[in-house]
Amino acid sequence: MVESGVASAEDIDAAMTLGCGHPTGPLRLTDLVGLDVRLSIARYLERELGSRFAPPDLLVRLVQQGHLGRKTGKGFYDWSQT
């Protein structure tokens, strides 16, 4: 949804926290864990369970650009001020 411009990372995370009661949205959590870690998990799941678990192109591009989340200061969110 972020990649296609339907919703922002903030919108998705707000929907999941407010609408589903999750303590943290999935994209914020991905930034905290590390986009490289999430990419590795997605690639493993794709190998083991099939193409429906293939990582989104946006995730691949962000990792290739070195945007790994909080540990590099940028991912789905800008962490440079924290």
N, C-alpha and C positions, 0 to 999 in steps of 0.2 A: 504494500500500500504506500509506503514511503517512496519506493522507487518509481511508482507510476504517478505519484503526485496526488493521490487520493486523500492522504492524510499525512500529517507531520509526525515525527517521533513523539512529540509532546502529546498530540491528539491520541495516538495509539496507547501510550502509557496512561493517559488520563482515563481512557475508556476501560482499560483493564483494572486500574485501581478503583475507580469509582463504580464501574458497572459490574465488575466481577469480584471485587473485594480482595484483589491481589495486593500485597504490601508494597510491591515495587513493580513498575511496568516492565515488560519484557525487553524493551530496547535500552532502558536505563540499566537493567540488570546485565544485559550483554556488555554494555560499556564498563560496568564494574568488574565483571569477570574477565573480559578481554575479547575483542572481536576475533583475534587469532585462535583463542580457545574455542569459541563458538563455531568458527569455521572448521576447525579440526573435528569437532563433534558431528557437525553436519556431513562432512565427507565420510566419516566412519559410518554414520547411519545410512547414507546413500549406498555405500558398498554393501552393507549388511542387509538392508531392508528395501532398497530400490530407489528409483529416481524421484519418487514423491518427496524424498528427504534431501534432495539436492540443495546445496546452499544457494540463496538468492544472488544474482549477479552483483547487486549493490554491496553485499557483504564481502564478496571476493574482491571487488574494486577497492573498497575501503582498506582492507588488509594489504593489498598490493601497494597502496599509497602510503602505508605506514600508519594509518589511523586505527589504532588498536583499542581506543577507549580511554579511560581515565589514566592508564599508565603512560600514554603518550600525549595526553592533553586534548585529544580529539578522537571522536568516534561518531556515534549518532548525535552526541551532544558535545559542546565545547567545554572542556574541563580546565582550560588554561588559567582561569581565574580562581581555581580551588586549590 
